[in-house]
């Protein structure tokens, strides 16, 4: 049986291959579809219509996809930490 | 309702804070406990008894934890891709 962390990593890999298909990497359009399906709030709340293009600039082939997710998780975590600190002060 | 990717990211953050506690970062001993609990096969199969120390060398405070997980996922994914290619050949 997988641990929670192993299960989370498996989900990331599964999603990557689901949207990459046989290509083995995520072209811009596939990344856009992945973002729309898996992070529906992210693109909706983006004021910058070129958000996906800008992400793609820093995203090379398959390996970087997982780094992108790490970056998103870091950003969410920073937000979460600030939120929790503010909550404790109240 | 969270998507599968959002849920996976939430798990990563939850685990980080569970093992980091109030510190807000993962000291070596906490990382060791996390690895033992969440990746039981990893340390068991390590021939290098200093594996955790070597990981720690490249791991600075909280942000890098998520990069470490990204690195582990990339390694697992590479293994998975090779495995699937071999399976298709058979």
Backbone of each chain as nested JSON, in Angstrom:
{
  "chains": [
    {"id": "A", "residues": [
      {"number": 1, "name": "UNK", "atoms": {"N": [0.839, -1.215, 0.0], "CA": [0.0, 0.0, 0.0], "C": [0.868, 1.257, 0.0]}},
      {"number": 2, "name": "UNK", "atoms": {"N": [0.483, 2.217, -0.812], "CA": [1.283, 3.441, -0.916], "C": [1.038, 4.366, 0.282]}},
      {"number": 3, "name": "UNK", "atoms": {"N": [2.085, 5.1, 0.688], "CA": [1.911, 6.14, 1.712], "C": [1.209, 7.338, 1.067]}},
      {"number": 4, "name": "UNK", "atoms": {"N": [0.811, 8.305, 1.891], "CA": [0.133, 9.491, 1.335], "C": [1.039, 10.262, 0.371]}},
      {"number": 5, "name": "UNK", "atoms": {"N": [2.328, 10.369, 0.741], "CA": [3.267, 11.098, -0.126], "C": [3.502, 10.332, -1.425]}},
      {"number": 6, "name": "UNK", "atoms": {"N": [3.647, 9.017, -1.324], "CA": [3.846, 8.217, -2.542], "C": [2.621, 8.322, -3.446]}},
      {"number": 7, "name": "UNK", "atoms": {"N": [1.461, 8.32, -2.821], "CA": [0.217, 8.43, -3.59], "C": [0.152, 9.793, -4.312]}},
      {"number": 8, "name": "UNK", "atoms": {"N": [0.567, 10.853, -3.599], "CA": [0.577, 12.194, -4.198], "C": [1.537, 12.236, -5.389]}},
      {"number": 9, "name": "UNK", "atoms": {"N": [2.716, 11.617, -5.237], "CA": [3.692, 11.594, -6.331], "C": [3.158, 10.791, -7.513]}},
      {"number": 10, "name": "UNK", "atoms": {"N": [2.48, 9.696, -7.21], "CA": [1.887, 8.879, -8.266], "C": [0.842, 9.686, -9.051]}},
      {"number": 11, "name": "UNK", "atoms": {"N": [0.045, 10.485, -8.314], "CA": [-0.965, 11.332, -8.972], "C": [-0.306, 12.303, -9.947]}},
      {"number": 12, "name": "UNK", "atoms": {"N": [0.798, 12.929, -9.495], "CA": [1.515, 13.893, -10.353], "C": [1.974, 13.21, -11.644]}},
      {"number": 13, "name": "UNK", "atoms": {"N": [2.586, 12.026, -11.482], "CA": [3.091, 11.314, -12.669], "C": [1.941, 10.882, -13.573]}},
      {"number": 14, "name": "UNK", "atoms": {"N": [0.882, 10.38, -12.953], "CA": [-0.282, 9.926, -13.724], "C": [-0.852, 11.081, -14.553]}},
      {"number": 15, "name": "UNK", "atoms": {"N": [-0.972, 12.25, -13.913], "CA": [-1.538, 13.42, -14.601], "C": [-0.62, 13.877, -15.734]}},
      {"number": 16, "name": "UNK", "atoms": {"N": [0.678, 13.863, -15.448], "CA": [1.628, 14.267, -16.485], "C": [1.451, 13.387, -17.728]}},
      {"number": 17, "name": "UNK", "atoms": {"N": [1.421, 12.073, -17.538], "CA": [1.327, 11.162, -18.686], "C": [-0.058, 11.213, -19.332]}},
      {"number": 18, "name": "UNK", "atoms": {"N": [-1.071, 11.478, -18.517], "CA": [-2.43, 11.587, -19.064], "C": [-2.507, 12.743, -20.067]}},
      {"number": 19, "name": "UNK", "atoms": {"N": [-1.897, 13.876, -19.714], "CA": [-1.994, 15.059, -20.575], "C": [-0.867, 15.122, -21.612]}},
      {"number": 20, "name": "UNK", "atoms": {"N": [0.243, 14.456, -21.344], "CA": [1.345, 14.453, -22.319], "C": [1.063, 13.431, -23.432]}},
      {"number": 21, "name": "UNK", "atoms": {"N": [0.323, 12.377, -23.097], "CA": [0.045, 11.328, -24.082], "C": [1.324, 10.628, -24.49]}},
      {"number": 22, "name": "UNK", "atoms": {"N": [1.405, 10.231, -25.756], "CA": [2.58, 9.485, -26.227], "C": [3.79, 10.385, -26.43]}},
      {"number": 23, "name": "UNK", "atoms": {"N": [3.553, 11.7, -26.409], "CA": [4.646, 12.637, -26.697], "C": [5.782, 12.532, -25.675]}},
      {"number": 24, "name": "UNK", "atoms": {"N": [5.434, 12.28, -24.422], "CA": [6.459, 12.21, -23.383], "C": [6.833, 13.579, -22.835]}},
      {"number": 25, "name": "UNK", "atoms": {"N": [6.205, 14.62, -23.35], "CA": [6.399, 15.96, -22.789], "C": [5.101, 16.74, -22.981]}},
      {"number": 26, "name": "UNK", "atoms": {"N": [5.013, 17.915, -22.362], "CA": [3.771, 18.695, -22.393], "C": [3.883, 19.9, -23.322]}},
      {"number": 27, "name": "UNK", "atoms": {"N": [3.346, 19.794, -24.547], "CA": [3.321, 20.99, -25.4], "C": [2.367, 22.028, -24.784]}},
      {"number": 28, "name": "UNK", "atoms": {"N": [2.481, 23.269, -25.25], "CA": [1.725, 24.371, -24.622], "C": [0.232, 24.084, -24.525]}},
      {"number": 29, "name": "UNK", "atoms": {"N": [-0.332, 23.568, -25.615], "CA": [-1.783, 23.35, -25.594], "C": [-2.186, 22.293, -24.581]}},
      {"number": 30, "name": "UNK", "atoms": {"N": [-1.353, 21.252, -24.445], "CA": [-1.658, 20.21, -23.463], "C": [-1.519, 20.762, -22.042]}},
      {"number": 31, "name": "UNK", "atoms": {"N": [-0.511, 21.611, -21.838], "CA": [-0.344, 22.223, -20.511], "C": [-1.545, 23.102, -20.186]}},
      {"number": 32, "name": "UNK", "atoms": {"N": [-2.013, 23.817, -21.216], "CA": [-3.172, 24.691, -20.991], "C": [-4.395, 23.852, -20.573]}},
      {"number": 33, "name": "UNK", "atoms": {"N": [-4.596, 22.729, -21.261], "CA": [-5.733, 21.862, -20.919], "C": [-5.564, 21.314, -19.499]}},
      {"number": 34, "name": "UNK", "atoms": {"N": [-4.343, 20.869, -19.174], "CA": [-4.076, 20.367, -17.809], "C": [-4.396, 21.445, -16.769]}},
      {"number": 35, "name": "UNK", "atoms": {"N": [-3.917, 22.664, -17.035], "CA": [-4.149, 23.77, -16.079], "C": [-5.65, 24.038, -15.942]}},
      {"number": 36, "name": "UNK", "atoms": {"N": [-6.362, 24.014, -17.062], "CA": [-7.806, 24.282, -17.031], "C": [-8.561, 23.212, -16.245]}},
      {"number": 37, "name": "UNK", "atoms": {"N": [-8.145, 21.963, -16.425], "CA": [-8.854, 20.848, -15.779], "C": [-8.449, 20.701, -14.311]}},
      {"number": 38, "name": "UNK", "atoms": {"N": [-7.146, 20.852, -14.053], "CA": [-6.648, 20.541, -12.71], "C": [-6.522, 21.766, -11.798]}},
      {"number": 39, "name": "UNK", "atoms": {"N": [-6.358, 22.944, -12.39], "CA": [-6.277, 24.174, -11.586], "C": [-7.26, 25.188, -12.153]}},
      {"number": 40, "name": "UNK", "atoms": {"N": [-8.556, 24.841, -12.096], "CA": [-9.557, 25.697, -12.768], "C": [-9.542, 27.138, -12.259]}},
      {"number": 41, "name": "UNK", "atoms": {"N": [-9.23, 27.335, -10.991], "CA": [-9.223, 28.695, -10.444], "C": [-8.038, 29.514, -10.899]}},
      {"number": 42, "name": "UNK", "atoms": {"N": [-6.943, 28.831, -11.252], "CA": [-5.7, 29.547, -11.551], "C": [-5.824, 30.425, -12.791]}},
      {"number": 43, "name": "UNK", "atoms": {"N": [-6.279, 29.843, -13.893], "CA": [-6.383, 30.623, -15.13], "C": [-7.541, 31.622, -15.067]}},
      {"number": 44, "name": "UNK", "atoms": {"N": [-8.613, 31.228, -14.385], "CA": [-9.763, 32.134, -14.237], "C": [-9.364, 33.432, -13.535]}},
      {"number": 45, "name": "UNK", "atoms": {"N": [-8.527, 33.268, -12.505], "CA": [-8.141, 34.437, -11.709], "C": [-6.937, 35.186, -12.256]}},
      {"number": 46, "name": "UNK", "atoms": {"N": [-6.385, 34.683, -13.371], "CA": [-5.231, 35.347, -13.966], "C": [-5.679, 36.585, -14.741]}},
      {"number": 47, "name": "UNK", "atoms": {"N": [-5.105, 37.728, -14.356], "CA": [-5.406, 38.938, -15.133], "C": [-4.573, 38.957, -16.409]}},
      {"number": 48, "name": "UNK", "atoms": {"N": [-3.468, 38.2, -16.373], "CA": [-2.542, 38.176, -17.496], "C": [-2.948, 37.069, -18.472]}},
      {"number": 49, "name": "UNK", "atoms": {"N": [-3.435, 37.467, -19.654], "CA": [-3.91, 36.468, -20.615], "C": [-2.764, 35.639, -21.193]}},
      {"number": 50, "name": "UNK", "atoms": {"N": [-1.537, 36.101, -20.99], "CA": [-0.386, 35.357, -21.511], "C": [0.258, 34.49, -20.436]}},
      {"number": 51, "name": "UNK", "atoms": {"N": [-0.493, 34.217, -19.34], "CA": [0.066, 33.472, -18.205], "C": [0.667, 32.133, -18.629]}},
      {"number": 52, "name": "UNK", "atoms": {"N": [-0.084, 31.375, -19.443], "CA": [0.412, 30.051, -19.85], "C": [1.658, 30.188, -20.723]}},
      {"number": 53, "name": "UNK", "atoms": {"N": [1.647, 31.192, -21.611], "CA": [2.832, 31.418, -22.458], "C": [4.063, 31.707, -21.595]}},
      {"number": 54, "name": "UNK", "atoms": {"N": [3.849, 32.5, -20.551], "CA": [4.981, 32.855, -19.685], "C": [5.484, 31.633, -18.915]}},
      {"number": 55, "name": "UNK", "atoms": {"N": [4.54, 30.793, -18.484], "CA": [4.943, 29.559, -17.795], "C": [5.768, 28.699, -18.757]}},
      {"number": 56, "name": "UNK", "atoms": {"N": [5.285, 28.591, -20.006], "CA": [5.951, 27.743, -21.003], "C": [7.385, 28.183, -21.267]}},
      {"number": 57, "name": "UNK", "atoms": {"N": [7.608, 29.483, -21.178], "CA": [8.954, 30.006, -21.426], "C": [9.974, 29.374, -20.479]}},
      {"number": 58, "name": "UNK", "atoms": {"N": [9.512, 29.137, -19.241], "CA": [10.42, 28.581, -18.237], "C": [10.296, 27.068, -18.099]}},
      {"number": 59, "name": "UNK", "atoms": {"N": [9.536, 26.475, -18.996], "CA": [9.233, 25.053, -18.853], "C": [9.812, 24.283, -20.041]}},
      {"number": 60, "name": "UNK", "atoms": {"N": [10.799, 23.467, -19.788], "CA": [11.4, 22.681, -20.867], "C": [11.086, 21.206, -20.706]}},
      {"number": 61, "name": "UNK", "atoms": {"N": [10.449, 20.676, -21.698], "CA": [10.158, 19.248, -21.756], "C": [9.57, 18.705, -20.454]}},
      {"number": 62, "name": "UNK", "atoms": {"N": [9.733, 17.403, -20.259], "CA": [8.962, 16.775, -19.185], "C": [9.492, 17.032, -17.779]}},
      {"number": 63, "name": "UNK", "atoms": {"N": [10.804, 17.032, -17.594], "CA": [11.35, 17.133, -16.238], "C": [10.87, 18.382, -15.524]}},
      {"number": 64, "name": "UNK", "atoms": {"N": [10.817, 19.487, -16.255], "CA": [10.493, 20.746, -15.609], "C": [9.044, 20.831, -15.149]}},
      {"number": 65, "name": "UNK", "atoms": {"N": [8.186, 19.964, -15.675], "CA": [6.801, 19.981, -15.241], "C": [6.72, 19.786, -13.733]}},
      {"number": 66, "name": "UNK", "atoms": {"N": [7.502, 18.84, -13.221], "CA": [7.458, 18.554, -11.789], "C": [8.051, 19.709, -10.978]}},
      {"number": 67, "name": "UNK", "atoms": {"N": [9.018, 20.404, -11.57], "CA": [9.568, 21.589, -10.905], "C": [8.531, 22.705, -10.878]}},
      {"number": 68, "name": "UNK", "atoms": {"N": [7.738, 22.81, -11.957], "CA": [6.659, 23.799, -11.993], "C": [5.667, 23.528, -10.864]}},
      {"number": 69, "name": "UNK", "atoms": {"N": [5.311, 22.26, -10.686], "CA": [4.373, 21.893, -9.626], "C": [4.994, 22.195, -8.254]}},
      {"number": 70, "name": "UNK", "atoms": {"N": [6.307, 21.933, -8.128], "CA": [6.998, 22.26, -6.871], "C": [6.905, 23.763, -6.623]}},
      {"number": 71, "name": "UNK", "atoms": {"N": [7.114, 24.552, -7.674], "CA": [7.035, 26.011, -7.547], "C": [5.65, 26.475, -7.139]}},
      {"number": 72, "name": "UNK", "atoms": {"N": [4.632, 25.88, -7.75], "CA": [3.249, 26.224, -7.397], "C": [2.966, 25.851, -5.941]}},
      {"number": 73, "name": "UNK", "atoms": {"N": [3.481, 24.687, -5.522], "CA": [3.26, 24.232, -4.146], "C": [3.951, 25.167, -3.154]}},
      {"number": 74, "name": "UNK", "atoms": {"N": [5.167, 25.611, -3.502], "CA": [5.894, 26.558, -2.652], "C": [5.085, 27.849, -2.491]}},
      {"number": 75, "name": "UNK", "atoms": {"N": [4.547, 28.341, -3.637], "CA": [3.759, 29.579, -3.598], "C": [2.509, 29.398, -2.734]}},
      {"number": 76, "name": "UNK", "atoms": {"N": [1.824, 28.262, -2.909], "CA": [0.622, 27.989, -2.103], "C": [0.999, 27.884, -0.634]}},
      {"number": 77, "name": "UNK", "atoms": {"N": [2.15, 27.239, -0.362], "CA": [2.572, 27.048, 1.025], "C": [2.882, 28.385, 1.696]}},
      {"number": 78, "name": "UNK", "atoms": {"N": [3.534, 29.276, 0.958], "CA": [3.847, 30.606, 1.518], "C": [2.553, 31.341, 1.882]}},
      {"number": 79, "name": "UNK", "atoms": {"N": [1.59, 31.249, 0.994], "CA": [0.29, 31.871, 1.22], "C": [-0.379, 31.251, 2.45]}},
      {"number": 80, "name": "UNK", "atoms": {"N": [-0.285, 29.923, 2.543], "CA": [-0.889, 29.181, 3.649], "C": [-0.257, 29.598, 4.991]}},
      {"number": 81, "name": "UNK", "atoms": {"N": [1.077, 29.731, 5.006], "CA": [1.795, 30.094, 6.233], "C": [1.374, 31.495, 6.706]}},
      {"number": 82, "name": "UNK", "atoms": {"N": [1.304, 32.44, 5.775], "CA": [0.879, 33.808, 6.122], "C": [-0.552, 33.787, 6.658]}},
      {"number": 83, "name": "UNK", "atoms": {"N": [-1.408, 33.034, 5.992], "CA": [-2.822, 32.921, 6.394], "C": [-2.938, 32.36, 7.807]}},
      {"number": 84, "name": "UNK", "atoms": {"N": [-2.142, 31.32, 8.104], "CA": [-2.21, 30.683, 9.43], "C": [-1.707, 31.629, 10.512]}},
      {"number": 85, "name": "UNK", "atoms": {"N": [-0.66, 32.401, 10.188], "CA": [-0.122, 33.363, 11.168], "C": [-1.159, 34.427, 11.5]}},
      {"number": 86, "name": "UNK", "atoms": {"N": [-1.834, 34.912, 10.451], "CA": [-2.869, 35.934, 10.655], "C": [-4.027, 35.362, 11.472]}},
      {"number": 87, "name": "UNK", "atoms": {"N": [-4.34, 34.098, 11.214], "CA": [-5.456, 33.431, 11.908], "C": [-5.131, 33.288, 13.398]}},
      {"number": 88, "name": "UNK", "atoms": {"N": [-3.857, 32.976, 13.714], "CA": [-3.445, 32.797, 15.112], "C": [-3.506, 34.112, 15.883]}},
      {"number": 89, "name": "UNK", "atoms": {"N": [-3.218, 35.214, 15.166], "CA": [-3.202, 36.535, 15.829], "C": [-4.593, 36.942, 16.281]}},
      {"number": 90, "name": "UNK", "atoms": {"N": [-5.618, 36.475, 15.519], "CA": [-6.998, 36.897, 15.824], "C": [-7.503, 36.276, 17.137]}}
    ]},
    {"id": "B", "residues": [
      {"number": 1, "name": "UNK", "atoms": {"N": [-14.662, 21.514, -4.479], "CA": [-13.952, 20.218, -4.426], "C": [-12.582, 20.339, -5.116]}},
      {"number": 2, "name": "UNK", "atoms": {"N": [-11.58, 19.782, -4.493], "CA": [-10.239, 19.883, -5.068], "C": [-10.069, 18.913, -6.239]}},
      {"number": 3, "name": "UNK", "atoms": {"N": [-9.266, 19.325, -7.237], "CA": [-8.908, 18.41, -8.324], "C": [-7.855, 17.425, -7.786]}},
      {"number": 4, "name": "UNK", "atoms": {"N": [-7.539, 16.415, -8.572], "CA": [-6.549, 15.423, -8.12], "C": [-5.174, 16.065, -7.881]}},
      {"number": 5, "name": "UNK", "atoms": {"N": [-4.8, 16.993, -8.772], "CA": [-3.501, 17.66, -8.617], "C": [-3.501, 18.563, -7.383]}},
      {"number": 6, "name": "UNK", "atoms": {"N": [-4.588, 19.285, -7.197], "CA": [-4.673, 20.161, -6.025], "C": [-4.631, 19.333, -4.743]}},
      {"number": 7, "name": "UNK", "atoms": {"N": [-5.298, 18.194, -4.787], "CA": [-5.3, 17.309, -3.621], "C": [-3.887, 16.792, -3.333]}},
      {"number": 8, "name": "UNK", "atoms": {"N": [-3.158, 16.429, -4.41], "CA": [-1.777, 15.947, -4.242], "C": [-0.9, 17.043, -3.634]}},
      {"number": 9, "name": "UNK", "atoms": {"N": [-1.078, 18.293, -4.111], "CA": [-0.296, 19.411, -3.571], "C": [-0.655, 19.662, -2.106]}},
      {"number": 10, "name": "UNK", "atoms": {"N": [-1.93, 19.535, -1.795], "CA": [-2.364, 19.724, -0.405], "C": [-1.72, 18.674, 0.499]}},
      {"number": 11, "name": "UNK", "atoms": {"N": [-1.642, 17.428, 0.001], "CA": [-1.006, 16.354, 0.775], "C": [0.452, 16.697, 1.078]}},
      {"number": 12, "name": "UNK", "atoms": {"N": [1.163, 17.196, 0.061], "CA": [2.578, 17.566, 0.238], "C": [2.726, 18.624, 1.336]}},
      {"number": 13, "name": "UNK", "atoms": {"N": [1.871, 19.644, 1.248], "CA": [1.948, 20.728, 2.244], "C": [1.578, 20.217, 3.631]}},
      {"number": 14, "name": "UNK", "atoms": {"N": [0.532, 19.414, 3.684], "CA": [0.082, 18.859, 4.963], "C": [1.209, 18.049, 5.604]}},
      {"number": 15, "name": "UNK", "atoms": {"N": [1.866, 17.209, 4.814], "CA": [2.943, 16.363, 5.342], "C": [4.123, 17.211, 5.791]}},
      {"number": 16, "name": "UNK", "atoms": {"N": [4.444, 18.228, 4.994], "CA": [5.55, 19.105, 5.383], "C": [5.29, 19.704, 6.765]}},
      {"number": 17, "name": "UNK", "atoms": {"N": [4.095, 20.264, 6.966], "CA": [3.792, 20.926, 8.233], "C": [3.63, 19.915, 9.374]}},
      {"number": 18, "name": "UNK", "atoms": {"N": [3.155, 18.723, 9.044], "CA": [3.008, 17.679, 10.07], "C": [4.373, 17.328, 10.657]}},
      {"number": 19, "name": "UNK", "atoms": {"N": [5.38, 17.198, 9.782], "CA": [6.7, 16.777, 10.256], "C": [7.585, 17.965, 10.658]}},
      {"number": 20, "name": "UNK", "atoms": {"N": [7.304, 19.132, 10.139], "CA": [8.089, 20.322, 10.515], "C": [7.609, 20.868, 11.853]}},
      {"number": 21, "name": "UNK", "atoms": {"N": [6.336, 20.662, 12.159], "CA": [5.773, 21.189, 13.41], "C": [5.807, 22.712, 13.406]}},
      {"number": 22, "name": "UNK", "atoms": {"N": [6.033, 23.289, 14.577], "CA": [6.026, 24.75, 14.691], "C": [7.279, 25.387, 14.099]}},
      {"number": 23, "name": "UNK", "atoms": {"N": [8.287, 24.557, 13.829], "CA": [9.574, 25.107, 13.362], "C": [9.426, 25.838, 12.028]}},
      {"number": 24, "name": "UNK", "atoms": {"N": [8.562, 25.324, 11.166], "CA": [8.407, 25.948, 9.854], "C": [9.461, 25.477, 8.861]}},
      {"number": 25, "name": "UNK", "atoms": {"N": [10.332, 24.564, 9.289], "CA": [11.282, 23.942, 8.359], "C": [11.583, 22.532, 8.881]}},
      {"number": 26, "name": "UNK", "atoms": {"N": [12.267, 21.744, 8.063], "CA": [12.508, 20.341, 8.422], "C": [13.955, 20.105, 8.857]}},
      {"number": 27, "name": "UNK", "atoms": {"N": [14.193, 20.028, 10.158], "CA": [15.552, 19.659, 10.59], "C": [15.828, 18.201, 10.196]}},
      {"number": 28, "name": "UNK", "atoms": {"N": [17.105, 17.813, 10.221], "CA": [17.506, 16.491, 9.716], "C": [16.707, 15.354, 10.348]}},
      {"number": 29, "name": "UNK", "atoms": {"N": [16.549, 15.4, 11.664], "CA": [15.86, 14.288, 12.313], "C": [14.396, 14.194, 11.874]}},
      {"number": 30, "name": "UNK", "atoms": {"N": [13.758, 15.36, 11.702], "CA": [12.359, 15.346, 11.244], "C": [12.253, 14.821, 9.821]}},
      {"number": 31, "name": "UNK", "atoms": {"N": [13.246, 15.201, 8.986], "CA": [13.242, 14.701, 7.606], "C": [13.422, 13.188, 7.6]}},
      {"number": 32, "name": "UNK", "atoms": {"N": [14.301, 12.708, 8.5], "CA": [14.531, 11.265, 8.572], "C": [13.228, 10.535, 8.937]}},
      {"number": 33, "name": "UNK", "atoms": {"N": [12.509, 11.085, 9.927], "CA": [11.243, 10.466, 10.354], "C": [10.24, 10.491, 9.193]}},
      {"number": 34, "name": "UNK", "atoms": {"N": [10.161, 11.649, 8.502], "CA": [9.256, 11.747, 7.344], "C": [9.606, 10.688, 6.294]}},
      {"number": 35, "name": "UNK", "atoms": {"N": [10.892, 10.564, 5.993], "CA": [11.319, 9.588, 4.98], "C": [10.975, 8.166, 5.429]}},
      {"number": 36, "name": "UNK", "atoms": {"N": [11.195, 7.884, 6.711], "CA": [10.91, 6.529, 7.226], "C": [9.416, 6.202, 7.152]}},
      {"number": 37, "name": "UNK", "atoms": {"N": [8.598, 7.21, 7.466], "CA": [7.154, 6.978, 7.498], "C": [6.54, 7.0, 6.096]}},
      {"number": 38, "name": "UNK", "atoms": {"N": [7.006, 7.945, 5.271], "CA": [6.352, 8.16, 3.981], "C": [7.023, 7.44, 2.814]}},
      {"number": 39, "name": "UNK", "atoms": {"N": [8.321, 7.178, 2.95], "CA": [9.029, 6.44, 1.884], "C": [9.783, 5.274, 2.517]}},
      {"number": 40, "name": "UNK", "atoms": {"N": [9.024, 4.334, 3.117], "CA": [9.677, 3.27, 3.892], "C": [10.673, 2.458, 3.061]}},
      {"number": 41, "name": "UNK", "atoms": {"N": [10.391, 2.294, 1.777], "CA": [11.289, 1.495, 0.947], "C": [12.59, 2.213, 0.622]}},
      {"number": 42, "name": "UNK", "atoms": {"N": [12.567, 3.545, 0.628], "CA": [13.722, 4.323, 0.171], "C": [14.95, 4.132, 1.07]}},
      {"number": 43, "name": "UNK", "atoms": {"N": [14.755, 4.315, 2.375], "CA": [15.904, 4.183, 3.284], "C": [16.309, 2.713, 3.46]}},
      {"number": 44, "name": "UNK", "atoms": {"N": [15.326, 1.824, 3.415], "CA": [15.622, 0.378, 3.531], "C": [16.534, -0.085, 2.417]}},
      {"number": 45, "name": "UNK", "atoms": {"N": [16.268, 0.42, 1.219], "CA": [17.028, -0.03, 0.053], "C": [18.312, 0.766, -0.181]}},
      {"number": 46, "name": "UNK", "atoms": {"N": [18.565, 1.758, 0.676], "CA": [19.767, 2.566, 0.523], "C": [20.98, 1.812, 1.053]}},
      {"number": 47, "name": "UNK", "atoms": {"N": [21.975, 1.646, 0.188], "CA": [23.215, 1.011, 0.666], "C": [24.053, 2.045, 1.406]}},
      {"number": 48, "name": "UNK", "atoms": {"N": [23.787, 3.322, 1.102], "CA": [24.558, 4.412, 1.688], "C": [23.913, 4.873, 2.997]}},
      {"number": 49, "name": "UNK", "atoms": {"N": [24.581, 4.58, 4.121], "CA": [23.994, 4.903, 5.429], "C": [23.925, 6.419, 5.656]}},
      {"number": 50, "name": "UNK", "atoms": {"N": [24.649, 7.169, 4.84], "CA": [24.644, 8.637, 5.001], "C": [23.672, 9.301, 4.019]}},
      {"number": 51, "name": "UNK", "atoms": {"N": [22.737, 8.506, 3.475], "CA": [21.816, 9.032, 2.452], "C": [21.089, 10.292, 2.916]}},
      {"number": 52, "name": "UNK", "atoms": {"N": [20.533, 10.245, 4.136], "CA": [19.763, 11.395, 4.632], "C": [20.676, 12.618, 4.805]}},
      {"number": 53, "name": "UNK", "atoms": {"N": [21.903, 12.358, 5.316], "CA": [22.845, 13.477, 5.479], "C": [23.151, 14.133, 4.135]}},
      {"number": 54, "name": "UNK", "atoms": {"N": [23.295, 13.299, 3.11], "CA": [23.611, 13.843, 1.781], "C": [22.429, 14.637, 1.227]}},
      {"number": 55, "name": "UNK", "atoms": {"N": [21.225, 14.145, 1.48], "CA": [20.036, 14.893, 1.039], "C": [20.015, 16.248, 1.739]}},
      {"number": 56, "name": "UNK", "atoms": {"N": [20.288, 16.226, 3.056], "CA": [20.225, 17.458, 3.853], "C": [21.193, 18.517, 3.35]}},
      {"number": 57, "name": "UNK", "atoms": {"N": [22.329, 18.063, 2.841], "CA": [23.343, 19.001, 2.342], "C": [22.764, 19.9, 1.269]}},
      {"number": 58, "name": "UNK", "atoms": {"N": [21.888, 19.309, 0.46], "CA": [21.306, 20.061, -0.654], "C": [19.946, 20.655, -0.322]}},
      {"number": 59, "name": "UNK", "atoms": {"N": [19.561, 20.542, 0.934], "CA": [18.208, 20.935, 1.318], "C": [18.253, 22.106, 2.302]}},
      {"number": 60, "name": "UNK", "atoms": {"N": [17.8, 23.243, 1.869], "CA": [17.813, 24.406, 2.747], "C": [16.401, 24.806, 3.139]}},
      {"number": 61, "name": "UNK", "atoms": {"N": [16.153, 24.797, 4.408], "CA": [14.876, 25.245, 4.981], "C": [13.669, 24.664, 4.253]}},
      {"number": 62, "name": "UNK", "atoms": {"N": [12.531, 25.366, 4.358], "CA": [11.285, 24.742, 3.924], "C": [11.087, 24.679, 2.414]}},
      {"number": 63, "name": "UNK", "atoms": {"N": [11.465, 25.74, 1.695], "CA": [11.168, 25.79, 0.258], "C": [11.738, 24.599, -0.485]}},
      {"number": 64, "name": "UNK", "atoms": {"N": [12.965, 24.213, -0.102], "CA": [13.626, 23.168, -0.864], "C": [12.997, 21.8, -0.664]}},
      {"number": 65, "name": "UNK", "atoms": {"N": [12.22, 21.633, 0.387], "CA": [11.561, 20.342, 0.592], "C": [10.735, 19.969, -0.629]}},
      {"number": 66, "name": "UNK", "atoms": {"N": [9.997, 20.938, -1.161], "CA": [9.133, 20.663, -2.309], "C": [9.965, 20.398, -3.572]}},
      {"number": 67, "name": "UNK", "atoms": {"N": [11.123, 21.021, -3.634], "CA": [12.022, 20.739, -4.76], "C": [12.59, 19.324, -4.639]}},
      {"number": 68, "name": "UNK", "atoms": {"N": [12.855, 18.907, -3.4], "CA": [13.331, 17.537, -3.171], "C": [12.285, 16.539, -3.664]}},
      {"number": 69, "name": "UNK", "atoms": {"N": [11.021, 16.799, -3.316], "CA": [9.945, 15.905, -3.742], "C": [9.83, 15.915, -5.269]}},
      {"number": 70, "name": "UNK", "atoms": {"N": [10.003, 17.105, -5.867], "CA": [9.988, 17.191, -7.335], "C": [11.107, 16.324, -7.91]}},
      {"number": 71, "name": "UNK", "atoms": {"N": [12.285, 16.404, -7.299], "CA": [13.432, 15.608, -7.76], "C": [13.163, 14.113, -7.652]}},
      {"number": 72, "name": "UNK", "atoms": {"N": [12.567, 13.715, -6.532], "CA": [12.232, 12.295, -6.335], "C": [11.206, 11.85, -7.381]}},
      {"number": 73, "name": "UNK", "atoms": {"N": [10.225, 12.731, -7.657], "CA": [9.183, 12.398, -8.634], "C": [9.789, 12.266, -10.031]}},
      {"number": 74, "name": "UNK", "atoms": {"N": [10.727, 13.16, -10.369], "CA": [11.413, 13.089, -11.672], "C": [12.152, 11.756, -11.796]}},
      {"number": 75, "name": "UNK", "atoms": {"N": [12.855, 11.376, -10.701], "CA": [13.606, 10.112, -10.724], "C": [12.646, 8.928, -10.903]}},
      {"number": 76, "name": "UNK", "atoms": {"N": [11.548, 8.95, -10.168], "CA": [10.552, 7.867, -10.281], "C": [9.965, 7.833, -11.685]}},
      {"number": 77, "name": "UNK", "atoms": {"N": [9.714, 9.024, -12.228], "CA": [9.114, 9.102, -13.555], "C": [10.052, 8.549, -14.628]}},
      {"number": 78, "name": "UNK", "atoms": {"N": [11.339, 8.864, -14.507], "CA": [12.315, 8.343, -15.473], "C": [12.335, 6.813, -15.425]}},
      {"number": 79, "name": "UNK", "atoms": {"N": [12.308, 6.282, -14.217], "CA": [12.289, 4.832, -14.031], "C": [11.019, 4.241, -14.656]}},
      {"number": 80, "name": "UNK", "atoms": {"N": [9.9, 4.92, -14.412], "CA": [8.605, 4.485, -14.923], "C": [8.588, 4.462, -16.458]}},
      {"number": 81, "name": "UNK", "atoms": {"N": [9.157, 5.51, -17.071], "CA": [9.186, 5.609, -18.541], "C": [10.008, 4.467, -19.131]}},
      {"number": 82, "name": "UNK", "atoms": {"N": [11.182, 4.202, -18.544], "CA": [12.038, 3.109, -19.025], "C": [11.3, 1.775, -18.881]}},
      {"number": 83, "name": "UNK", "atoms": {"N": [10.655, 1.597, -17.74], "CA": [9.911, 0.365, -17.458], "C": [8.794, 0.149, -18.487]}},
      {"number": 84, "name": "UNK", "atoms": {"N": [8.055, 1.219, -18.795], "CA": [6.942, 1.119, -19.745], "C": [7.443, 0.814, -21.161]}},
      {"number": 85, "name": "UNK", "atoms": {"N": [8.603, 1.412, -21.524], "CA": [9.179, 1.144, -22.849], "C": [9.578, -0.32, -22.97]}},
      {"number": 86, "name": "UNK", "atoms": {"N": [10.183, -0.85, -21.919], "CA": [10.6, -2.255, -21.926], "C": [9.378, -3.161, -21.997]}},
      {"number": 87, "name": "UNK", "atoms": {"N": [8.328, -2.762, -21.299], "CA": [7.103, -3.57, -21.256], "C": [6.449, -3.631, -22.642]}},
      {"number": 88, "name": "UNK", "atoms": {"N": [6.492, -2.489, -23.357], "CA": [5.877, -2.432, -24.695], "C": [6.623, -3.311, -25.696]}},
      {"number": 89, "name": "UNK", "atoms": {"N": [7.96, -3.409, -25.502], "CA": [8.784, -4.197, -26.422], "C": [8.442, -5.683, -26.333]}},
      {"number": 90, "name": "UNK", "atoms": {"N": [8.032, -6.119, -25.11], "CA": [7.77, -7.552, -24.892], "C": [6.513, -8.009, -25.636]}}
    ]}
  ]
}
